[in-house]
Amino acid sequence: MSKKLRLLFSLVQALFVLAAQGSFAQWQLPLSAHGDEQWDARFLPPGLGYRNLSAGSSSAIAVNGGEVYFGGVFSTAGGVPANNIAKWDGHSWIALGSGISGGQNPGVYALAFNGSALYVGGQFNNAGGISVKNIAKWDGSTWSALGNGVAGFVNNIAFGPNNEVYTVGNFGTGHIAKWDGTSWSGLGGGVSGGGSPTSPTGLFAVAVKGNDVYVCGNFNKAGTVTANKIAKWDGSQWSALGGGIAQTSRESINSVAVLGNTLVAAGDFLSIDNVKANRIAAWNGNQWQPLGPANSDGLSGTGAYAYDLAVLGNTLYAAGSFTSAGGQPADNIATWNGSAWTGLRSESARADQAFWVIAPYDSAIYVAGSKSSIGDIVTNRVAKFEGGEWSGLGTGFDAASLQAIALNASGEVYIGGKFGSVAGVNASRIVKWNGTAWTALGSGLDGQVRAIALRGNDVFVGGTFKNAGGAPANNIAKWDEQSWSALGNGISGTGAQVNAIAIKGSEVYVGGQFTGASGVTANNIAKWDGANWSAVGANAENGVDASVNTIAFASNGELYVGGSFTKAGSVNAKGIAVWNGASWSALGSGITGALQSVYAIVSNGDEIYIGGRFTAAGGSNSNHLAKWNSVTRTWAPIGAGVGDAVSSVNALTLNGNELIVGGLFAKAGDLTANNLAKWDGNQWSTFGSGLGGENPSVLTLAANGEHVYVGGQFTTAGKKPSFKFAHWQGPTTNVKDERQPFNRPQEFALKQNYPNPFNPSTMIPYELPHAVHVQLAIYNLLGEKVRTLVDTKESAGVKHITWDGRNDHGQAVSSGVYLYRLEAGEFRMAKRLVLLQ
């Protein structure tokens, strides 16, 4: 018997003992609708979260071997549960055991590596279940205490030449202490004085150079020596560094760092020891000096200050709140190479926020800041700056929203919107996904993507951008799998943008909000023939009189155009019109409603489906959704439509003969359908509990067989995290069809899953003789619930549910034996299944 089979056999034996004992752990989880297991759980939010209500905060960053550790006050990192400390490995977030907790307002304020050991300071009394006091050590797998710790919170940590651990903060022993590996000791009485009720005495930062220990903070004495806010300990006594900052001043020194043989101090000051220095200065051992020439030194801007310093090689990195470094524009981060400043900023995503902490590694700079986004890049307080661009840190998108999705013949998905990265891949505003891996399209675009269309290997992209792959491209560009190219001089006009692209043979039509195409007057719609742009319609027939939101070709070659216009050429056309290659026509009386606009069009033979925000089409009531027959030239509603008066349909796609509808709505017909539903020609069905979050909506759709891809403004899919992008695999759910007879089961039953063993997913069948509340869940061998698959009332019938081998947090579970347990009324049954990775 192989080692793996012996292990499985022993696990099965343990499972039956556990089942006989009936020990199943329980806890409260959100209710999920039947079908929610078919939503992909991989697209988690970036950055830090606090109790799932708001962005967390980070006060400390440390980098080791390319892995970035963040400490602060948060409960999740990238959607993964993590108590106040977590690691980003470049592609995913990982918790450090059960993290840091305990005490009043627990949090991590300091992180520092000594070799492979991570030292963590802050305000807490528990590290991974170990009793500690405000400081602990993580060795890569376990937590440990440093003696009895310190009796107050720790702000900063540094190491001496003999691996001594120096900690500073607000605690006894003069706010500084040394750990020698066995015991704690003070340093000559530490610092004192200079405090006030609103700004108590304490230390903010520490740096070590040889045997010298430098500290800064709020004090006016170090040992018995007068020292204003900065001082040095040489191993036996304290000394001042010049006159420091006068205690009558409200200025401060927030950070110190050693650059070569020089100590650098930064904070909120305009001079130090009577030497003019804008927020940052260097100590050469005898006197203070500004960093940079007179009148253009240091960091400046309205209300400017420096908060953190870091050193990598011969380069000093500064973070804080400033708009200029050495006279150069800077978005709150900058570098100093020993002789000159470089201000760091991105033209495509301006960082209008303060950064509290900075950590460089290789060509990347990691920061933690005060806001949840940088420009249109969602970061949730932590971000990476590399190659002149910002990106968030997460397994999903750092998107404000996703607005365009297209599928190629191989099933690969192209996604565009407002984002800088996905799963650690730098992908400015556009990316390709093959189902397992993300691929950037060169260096991407410098602005928002609103439309994508495919022709063979060519990807046409429209939106609001000026450059594609670093080359000029006004709002429209093409990717040929190797490089970007412009389409002439592109699309122009005040506030110009491309909202839609449709392709017929060699011709590319674009719609949006613009007045020109490569110098040709074109009113909101234009055609590219591969070499030149032209208007759609001449003179009075040129284009439409307001924004175009969507365009699509019918099977007969006619071009249908939807938007918020009232005229197409000289023809009255409310929101919808058709171009036959020579002239414009209205579609009956068009659409009506308080805020009439068409956002989506899709063609199925002679039938043209439109969605938008309207209450009637051709005079017939149709809630935001209608069908035009191009042969009979008549309108018809689609069932009872979707939503209410304030709802909208933003996206449509055909999957075979089935119409998938996305937008802003809570009902499809009489079914609860959160922003996504399917119409099969007779009835509605839903996608589990749909898309959720704060003010959620679907903006774009694509489908292929049982795969449905969704983009928009949402944060959950099937009541689990899915940040702005979601993937459904399987049939739809919740179809109401009382006309369909079925063989009602005579008794409750839980069937054996198949396949078994399985990888990566398995089907679990069960039977219900009457309507009843059903709970079906997966448990591990400790009796702990791993995944809730069903927790809702279900009608009678033969049922099945799929488990994808992931837990309730979307994480893949390890190989082994698991129980699946059905509870339906008084019925209880459990069976085993085996997952083999």
MINU-825131 format. One record per residue (C-alpha): x, y, z. Coordinates in steps of 0.1 Angstrom, whole numbers, plus 2048, in hexadecimal, padded with zeros to 3 digits. Layout:
% residues N
XYZ/...
***
This chain:
% residues 837
800800800/80E8227F6/81583D80F/7F8852801/7E0835803/7EA82D827/7E5851830/7C2851820/7B9831832/7C283F853/7AF85F84C/79084B842/792838863/795858876/777866863/76084A86D/76A84E891/76287388E/74186C87D/737853898/73F86D8B3/72A8878A1/7428A48A8/73B8BF88F/7478E3896/72D8FE88D/72F923887/71993D878/720945853/70D95A839/6F1948827/6F993F803/6E09377E8/6E09177D5/6F991B7B9/7119327CA/72B9167CA/72E91B7A5/73D93E7A9/76393E7A7/7749487C8/7959547BB/7909797B4/7959887D7/7989AD7DF/7B99BF7E2/7C99CD801/7BD9CC825/79A9CA833/78D9D0856/7709BA861/7649B983D/7569DC841/7729F3837/7969F482D/7AF9EC848/7CF9FF84F/7F39F684D/80EA06863/82B9EF85A/83B9DE83C/8599C683A/8669B481C/87A99381C/8849817FC/8699927E8/84D989801/83D9A8810/82F9A8833/8159C283F/80B9CA862/7F09E086E/7CC9DF879/7B89C8862/7A59A7862/7A999D83E/7C599F824/7B999B800/79998B80D/7AD972822/7A7972847/7C7981857/7C999187A/7DD9B1877/7FA9A1864/7FD990842/815987826/81398F801/8279767ED/8239887CB/8049767C1/7EF96F7E0/7EA979805/7F4961821/7EB964846/80795F860/7F6944875/7D9953889/7EB974889/7ED9908A3/7D09978BB/7C799E8DF/7C69BD8F5/7B59DE8EF/7B69E88CA/7D09CF8BF/7E59D88A2/8089D4892/81D9F3890/8409E5889/84F9CA873/8749C286E/8879A4861/8A7997871/8B297B859/893966853/88396F874/868989874/86499F893/8429AF899/83A9CC8B0/81A9DE8B8/7FE9DC8D2/7F39B98D8/7F599C8F1/7F197E8DA/8059718BC/7F89518AD/7E99468CE/80994D8E1/8089658FE/81E9838F6/8219A7900/8239C08E2/83F9AE8D0/84398C8C1/8589788A8/84C964889/86594A87C/85194185D/83A92886D/836930892/83394D8AA/8489528C9/84B96C8E5/8699818ED/86A97B913/850990924/84F9A9908/84B9CF90F/8309E1923/8239F8909/81F9FA8E3/83C9F68CB/841A0E8AE/861A0389E/87B9E789F/8A09E6894/8BD9CE898/8E09D28A5/9019C2898/8FE9A58B1/8D999E8A9/8CC9B48C5/8A89BE8C1/8A19E38C8/87D9ED8CD/86FA108D1/84CA1D8D8/838A288F7/842A12914/857A11934/87DA11934/87EA32923/86AA27904/887A128F7/8939EF8FF/8AC9D58F3/8A69AF8F0/8C799B8F0/8B697A8E9/8B197290D/8A6991920/89B9B591D/8AF9D4928/8AB9F9926/8C3A12916/8D0A2A92F/8AEA3593B/8A1A3B918/890A5B90F/879A72922/868A94923/859AA8907/836A99909/814AA790C/7F1A9A911/7EBA998EC/80EA8E8E2/81DA788FD/842A70901/84DA538EB/862A478CF/857A438AA/875A33899/897A2389F/8B5A1D888/8D6A0B88F/8F8A13880/9149FD88E/912A018B4/8FEA228B2/8D9A228B7/8C6A408AA/8A2A488B6/889A638AE/868A6C8BE/858A838D7/871A8B8F3/88AAA58FF/8A2A8F913/8B5A6F90B/8C3A6192C/8CEA8193D/8D7A9491D/8C2AAE90D/8B8AA18EB/89BAAF8D7/888A948C5/8A6A818B8/8C3A718CB/8DFA568C9/8E8A398E0/90CA2D8DB/90AA0F8F1/912A20911/903A43910/8EBA5B8FF/8F4A798EB/8E1A948D7/8E4A998B2/8E9ABF8B2/8CCAD38BE/8B1ABD8AE/88FACD8AC/885AE68C6/86BADA8DE/857AFA8DA/851AEF8B6/834AD88AC/84BAC9892/855AA4894/86EA8A889/85BA6B87E/875A5486F/89BA4E86E/8B0A38857/8D4A32850/8E0A3882C/904A2E829/917A40845/8FCA5A848/8DEA5C85F/8BEA6A84E/8A1A78862/87FA81854/85FA8F861/84BAB0864/865ACB867/874AE8853/895AEA866/8A9AD587D/8C4AE3895/8BEB04883/8C7AF5861/8ACAFA847/8A0AD983B/87FAD082B/871AB283F/891A9E83B/8B6AA2844/8D6A8F847/8EEA8D866/912A8985C/91EA83880/924AA8888/908ABC878/8E7ABA865/8E5AC0840/8C7AC3828/8C2AA980D/8C5ABD7ED/8D0AE07E3/8C2AFF7F4/89EB097EB/898AE77DB/8A1ACF7F7/88CAB5807/867AAF806/84DACA801/829AD27FA/80BAE080D/80AAD082F/827AB9825/838AA083C/84DA8183A/841A6284D/858A45845/87BA3E837/88AA1F828/8ACA16818/8B49FD7FD/8D89FD7F1/8E3A207ED/8C0A2F7E9/8ABA3F803/885A3D800/86EA56810/848A54815/82FA6D823/81AA89816/82CAA07FE/829AAB7DA/84DAB37D3/86FAA37DA/88DAB87D2/877ACE7BD/86BAB17A8/846AA77A8/83FA8A7BF/820A787CA/829A727EE/847A5B7E7/86AA637DC/88DA567DA/8AFA667E2/8CFA577D3/8E7A6A7E8/8E8A897D2/8C6A8E7C2/8A1A887C7/88AA757B0/865A7B7B5/84FA5D7AF/82DA5F79F/817A4E786/806A6376B/7E9A4A767/7E1A4678D/7E9A647A3/7F0A5B7C8/7DEA777DA/7E2A687FC/7FCA67818/811A4781B/819A3C83E/834A22837/84AA1881A/85F9F9811/8739F47F1/87C9D37E2/88F9CF7C1/87C9E67A8/85C9E87BC/8529FF7D9/8379F47F1/824A0E805/807A1081D/7F1A2F81D/7D3A41828/7B9A3A80C/7A9A1C7FB/7B3A267D8/7CEA367C4/7BEA477A6/7A7A2D798/7BCA107A7/7ABA007C5/7C69F87DF/7B59F7801/7D2A08812/7F09F4804/7FF9F77E2/81D9F17CB/82FA0A7B5/8439FC799/84CA07776/83BA2877C/819A18783/805A107A2/7F49EF7A9/7E19DF7C6/7EA9BE7D6/7D19A27D2/7C79827C1/7AC9957AD/7AB9B779D/7B49D87AD/7989E7798/781A0379F/76B9F2786/76D9DA768/75B9E6749/7649CF72C/7679A9728/76C996707/772970701/7879626E4/7829416D2/79992F6EB/78493A709/79E953714/790972725/79B99671E/7919AE73A/7939D473A/78A9F0752/79BA0576D/7B79F077D/7DD9EE780/7E29C9788/7D29A778E/7E098C7A4/80299D7A5/8049A177F/8099C5774/7EE9CA75A/7E59EE754/7BF9EF74C/7BF9CF737/7C89AA73D/7C298772F/7B8969744/7BA945738/7A8937755/7C793276B/7E094D763/7DF97375C/7F398373F/7F89A873A/7F49B6717/8169C8715/8179E672B/7F29EC726/7E0A0E725/7E4A2E738/7BEA3373D/79DA21741/791A0572A/76CA05722/76A9EE704/77B9CF6F5/7749BD6D4/7879A06C5/78F9976A1/7A597969D/7C59806B2/7BE9A66B2/7B09B66D1/7A09D86CC/79D9ED6EB/78AA0E6F1/787A2570E/796A4571C/7BCA42717/7D8A55705/7F2A39702/7F2A146FB/813A02703/824A23708/81BA306E5/801A4A6DD/7DEA3C6D7/7C0A526DC/7A4A3E6EC/7A7A206D4/7C3A076CE/7CA9E46C2/7DF9C86D2/7EC9AD6BA/7FA9956D4/81C9A66D2/8179CB6D3/7FF9E96D4/7F79FF6B7/7E1A1D6B1/7C4A20699/7CFA3F687/7CDA5D69E/7B0A4D6B1/791A5D6C0/78FA816CA/779A9C6D9/773AAC6FA/770A90714/773A776F8/76EA52701/767A316EF/74BA1D6FF/745A026E5/7569EF6C8/7479D86AE/7599C7692/74C9BC66F/7679AD659/7839C6656/76E9E3663/76F9EE687/753A04694/756A176B4/73CA2A6C8/740A416E5/741A666ED/756A796D4/756A916B6/773A856A1/786A67695/7A9A6E689/79FA9167D/77EA8666D/75EA9467C/74BA7768B/72FA7B6A3/732A606BE/736A446A5/751A3D68B/760A22675/784A16670/78BA02650/7AE9F865A/7BFA1764C/7A7A35650/78BA42665/769A4D658/748A59666/729A43667/712A58651/71BA7963F/711A9D646/6F0A9D658/6F0A7765B/712A7766D/70FA6268C/6F7A686AA/6F1A876C0/6FDA796E1/712A5E6F1/713A3A6E2/715A1F6FD/7129FF6E9/7149F36C4/70E9D06B5/7099C1693/6EB9AC68A/6ED98D674/6E39A2655/7009B965A/6ED9D7667/6FC9EA684/6E79F06A3/6F1A0E6B8/6E5A156DC/6EBA336F3/6DCA52701/6D5A646E0/6B5A706D1/6C0A736AD/6D3A5C696/6DDA72678/6BDA85671/6A6A6A67D/695A6C69F/6A1A4D6B2/69DA4A6D8/6BBA386E5/6BDA1D6CA/6C2A1F6A4/6CFA09687/6E7A1166B/6E39FD64B/703A0963B/6F2A2662A/6D9A36641/6CCA37665/6AAA29670/697A2A691/68BA0B6A2/666A146A5/662A2E6C0/681A236D2/683A236F7/673A39712/679A3F736/684A5A74F/6A9A53748/6A8A42727/6C8A3271A/6D2A1270A/6F2A02719/6F39E0708/6E99CF6E7/6ED9AB6DB/6E199B6BC/6D29786B7/6C9974693/6AB98B68B/6A69936B0/6B89B06C0/6B99B16E6/6BF9D36F7/6C59DC71B/6C89FD72D/6B4A14742/691A18734/66DA0E73C/65FA0871A/66B9FF6F7/655A076D9/639A116F1/6399EE702/6419EC727/6639DB72B/6789E074A/69A9E973D/69B9CB725/68A9C6703/68C9B36E2/68A9C26BE/6809AB6A1/6929B9682/67A9A666B/6589B167A/6689D1687/6569CE6A8/6609D06CD/6589B66E7/6609B570D/67699971B/66098A736/6599A4751/67C9B374C/6939B976A/6949D0788/6809EF78F/67FA13784/6A2A1B790/6B29FB782/6C69F7762/6D39DC74A/6F89E3743/7039C4731/6F59A871B/70598970C/6F796B6FA/701948704/6F29336E9/6CE93E6E8/6CE94970C/6D096D715/6E5977734/6DD998743/6F39AD75A/6ED9CF76A/6DF9E0789/6C09CD794/6B39B67AF/6979A379C/69499177B/67098B775/66497F797/68696F7A1/69F97F7B8/6BD9857A2/6D899B7AF/6E59AD790/6E898E77A/6CE97776A/6C896174C/6AA960734/6A593F720/68894C70B/66D942724/679947747/69395775D/6AE945771/6C9953788/6EE94F791/6EB9457B5/6E99647CB/6F99797B0/7109977B4/7129AC7D4/7249C77E7/71F9EC7EC/70A9F97CF/7129DB7B9/70D9DA794/7189C6775/7289DA759/7349BF741/72E99A739/73B97E723/731959722/73C939713/72991971B/726915740/740931746/73395474D/74B971753/73F990765/74F9B276B/7439D177C/7409E279E/73A9C67B7/74E9B57D3/73C9947D7/7309787C0/71A95D7D0/71F96F7F2/7459697F2/7609827E9/7649897C4/7739AB7BD/7659BB79D/76999B789/75697A78C/75595977B/73794177C/73A91D770/71B90876D/6F690A766/6E1926774/6CA921792/6A992A7A2/694924783/66F92878B/65C910774/63E900784/6348F2762/6508D9762/6478B7773/6608A3785/663883799/66188D7BD/6798787D3/6678637ED/681869808/69F87D812/6C0871805/6E587B804/6F78697E7/71C8627E3/72F87E7D3/73F8787B0/75A8767A7/76A8697C7/78786D7CD/78688E7BA/79B8AB7AD/7938C87A9/76D8C67AE/7528AC7B6/72B8AA7B4/7168A27D3/6F38957CB/6D68967E4/6B08927E3/6948A57F5/6708977F6/6628B9800/66C8DD804/6838E1822/6A08F682F/6C08E5824/6E38E7832/6FF8D5820/7228DB82B/7468CD829/7598C584A/77D8BB850/78889F867/7888B6885/7638BC881/76A8E0875/7538ED85A/7678F483B/74D8FF822/728906822/7198FB801/6F48FF807/6E2912823/6BF91B816/69C90E812/6988F87F3/67B8E87E1/6778C37DC/68B8B17C2/6AB8A07B8/6C88B97BF/6ED8BB7BB/7088D37C6/72D8D67BC/74A8DB7D4/7698E97C4/7818DF7E0/7829027F0/77890F812/76092C81A/77D944815/7839387F1/7A49277FB/7AC9047ED/7AC8EA809/7C68CF80D/7C38AB802/7B2893819/790885824/77389C82B/74F897836/7318A6824/7128A883A/6EE8AE830/6D48BC849/6B18BF83B/6968C3855/69A8A586D/6AF892853/6D588F85A/6EF87D846/71487F840/72B86F827/750870820/76387D801/78787E7F9/79A89B7E9/7BB8917D7/7D18AE7CC/
***
